[in-house]
Amino acid sequence: MSTVSSEIISQIEQLNREYISALDSLDMTAWLNCFNKKGQYNFISEENHRRNLPIAFMLDDCYKRLQDRVTQVVDIQADSTEHYQTRHFTQLMSVEALDNGQYQAEFNYSIYYTRRDSNQTQILCVGRYMDVIEIAENAVNFIKRKAVTDTNVLPRYIAYPV
Amino acid sequence: MAHTTSQDPLLTWPKKYNEIPKAVFEMEELWPKELETIFYGEEWHPIVHRAEIPNPGDYKAAELGEMPIFAVHGEDGVIRVFQNTCTHRGTSLITESSGNKKELECPYHRWLFNLQGDLVGCPNSRDYSPSFDKKDFGLAKLRVEEFCGLFFVTMSDKTPPLKEYLGESFYEPLSRVLGGDGRLKLIGYQKVMYDCNWKAYCDNDGYHAPLLHKAFALLNWQGGKGVQNVSENGHLSFESELKIPDDITALEDGSILDFKGTETSTGSIVQMQFPVTVYSKHMDMLNIRYAFPKGPKGIEVHYAYFSHEDDDEEMVAHRIRQSSNLLGPCGLISMEDASVFSRIDKGNKTPGNAIFQKGVEDEHVLSFTVKQNDESGNLPRWEHYRKRMGFERSES
């Protein structure tokens, strides 16, 4: 990380905190605000990622899809989902400068979930975020957040982005 | 297994055909009998499509009941399915879910098998027992049949030939799920564990579709005309016209629901093969759902998605984004099913029977005439299950 200033690293970590805080409070508008108009989100198994198999669990490859992800969570599936509370834990592993104010970052993540019916806590999934972040004058956003999960067999259906 | 004889039945079945004892989802004692009579009995189980292991040496691990098995693409181009166990002392040979190997070596005593399953090397064999003959120690091979590139196994010699077992009303639509000619390419998997008994997972019906799936209503997605075909041995095949509105106002990006179609791809197909496999073709998604019960509780489902060899790049990209977002454990359409599986399981820890209604014209007659949105199409499956398990119907 030697080529990237501590100020930049701090901005990237702040963006990541906003992201996981949005999900842990299920504030989908705040989640969407972590991306800019070039934003893409992908949640994929490590197995598919490693084997170059493109099928993902969630594949939002344009900003409109990100907006529709919000619609899906807030409007479409709200009454059929058994709600669960998540808690995301992340650790920044690397940051590299790209061109045009863009940075490539990688975070490890582990996500716990607590079911409302049983109030028991289990691991939802573990993996890494492979990110491209754009830092402009007044904005720090994800252009790309790819959540690659080592948990190739999910322990349950997943209703919200991770 | 003395306790499973007819003198001492584990369960007595209700008299009426539309009543299913809730205990059938909950009694752990049923599992050994289900293994014996269903998973190791006279049924075919799909294990792998050629597109998943397209090259010599490619393998895929799977389970049949509780038995570890694997499919491997031989040097001779033949796909075989073996028990995943060294014929010496039983060590498992394959430890990854998929991969490529030139030969199969057991690390314990370095017994070596070729991809055709023959034992080709075993160190210090001159000190073996007098009756030892290499030829007797090839890998244990399962009976296999293929349909449109999909390979099925059965543990029984008595299982009828595959096409006869599936019946034309099932295998004809299945051929269309498999791209018409089986010339598919794997585009990936979604794997998930569902928290329910395997029978709850495959008890989904035609009645729920427009009611549970809020997505259908929100997208103003009207069900087209359709049929359900049911067979005496418990297979169920839904086929319906697709009616997707031109303008989907609920979504910013309606292209996710585009139906581009191909010659063999007219309607929407969902098929449930006894005991646990689902196949589907919604819009441009070609999907096999391999399912592996983990004992009496929990079922691991592997959604495998495919494109067709003749697809252009645009079609492949469309299949990828549609499959990734609409089906599976996070999908816009099918996540709701997943939610119901675990709720069925919780709710059935109560006494009495689950009672099917929609489409039931006479509770005392098993009917094979089923309309598109009836739930009675599941009843022949339950009857097949009852017979396999040897449960008697009660007199009153």
Interface residues (C-beta under 8 A of the other chain):
Chain A: F43 S45 E47 N48 R51 L53 P54 I55 A56 F57 M58 L59 D60 D61 C62 K64 R65 Q67 D68 T71 Q72 D75 I76 Q77 D79 S80 T81 E82 D117 N152 V153 L154 P155 R156 Y157 I158 A159
Chain B: S97 S98 L186 I187 G188 Y189 Q190 K191 V192 M193 Y194 D195 L212 K214 A215 L218 A250 L251 E252 D253 I256 E300 Y305 I320 R321 S323 S324 N325 G328 P329 C330 L332 M335 E336 A338 S339 V340 S342 R343 K346
